[in-house]
Amino acid sequence: MSVVAPMYNEVDSVRAFVSRTFAALDAEQVELVVVDDGSTDGTREALVDLAAADPRLIVVELSRNF
């Protein structure tokens, strides 16, 4: 199963969101695809750090806010 969520300037909540989403789904066969919609506050960097530690997290980076 794949869960897709957009984010824009959510650096303060990104870690909690990812952690709580995986805890709620509680499955090994799930992936979380987070689309960074051109954030300028460090959201992208936080997502990339989390994705490096958990292969179930996939980050899609948009070039600007759409």
N, C-alpha and C positions, 0 to 999 in steps of 0.2 A: 504494500500500500504506500502511496505517496501523498504527503500533505504539502501543499504549497501555500506560502504566506508572504505577503509583501512587507517590506520595512522601509521607513524613511525617517532618518534621524531618531533612532531608537537606542542609542548606545547605552542608556541607563537601564534598559529593560531587556536587552537582547539575551544576556546569559540566563536570566530567569525564564524567559520565554522558551528558549531551546530546552532547558532542563525540565521544565514543567510539561512541555509538549511530549518529550520522550517518556517521561514518567506516566503521563496519562495514557499514552498508546501502549506502553509496556509490551513491546513486541520486537523481536529481532529482525523481522522481515518488513521493516518500515523505513522510509526515508523522509527526511524533512528538507524540502527545497525552499530556501528563503531567497526572495528576490530583493536585492538592495536597489531601491529606486533613486539612485543618485545621492545618497546621504553625504553630508558634509561634516558630520560630527564624530566620526570614528566608528560608526556602525559597521561599515565594511570591514575594517581591520579586526574588530571583535569577532565578526562572523568567520573570517578567514582563520583566526586563531582557534576558534571552536571546531571548525571543520578539519583542521589539521589533527585534532585529537579524537575525532569521531567520524568515521567514514560514512555514517548514515546521514550526515548533514551535508547538503549540497548548496553552494552559494552561487547565485546568478547575479552578476553585477551589471546594471544598466549604466550607460555612459552619462546619463543625466536624468533628472526627474521627469517622468512622463505622467 
